[in-house]
């Protein structure tokens, strides 16, 4: 009976050793993968630093001035006038902020003035005042046109 118990313990120990080896092997593979990924990240960071340094060299004002002088005949560059600059409120709004058109308003607008005329006549027949649009000046109309434009 003691020999059977010994054989069972030897089998359990062998199985435990195999499982332990498998876990250790998988952990080593994962560690190698982590080291590889860290090396890739370091390479990318070094590349970014190199590109930033290159950009700093390429965009130096004295270098750009020399290039403008050298290629002035071909480029025909002119200094920017202060009147060419715009205020932030004059810029079109971002596409994400453009209001979504109401489908019912679009359908009503497609029917034309007949629907609007019929509503006015109905309101007048009932004795209700007909709402009128508030007067607007040209500056507000231009501002609305600019604000509702979309940025591509």
Secondary structure, DSSP 8 states (H G I E B T S, - for coil): -HHHHHHHHHHHHHHHHHHHHHHHHHHHHHHHHHHHHHHHHHHHHHHHHHHHHHHHHHT-HHHHHHHHHHTHHHH------GGG---GGGS---GGGS----HHHHHHHHHTHHHHHHHHHHHHHTT----------HHHHHHHHHHT----
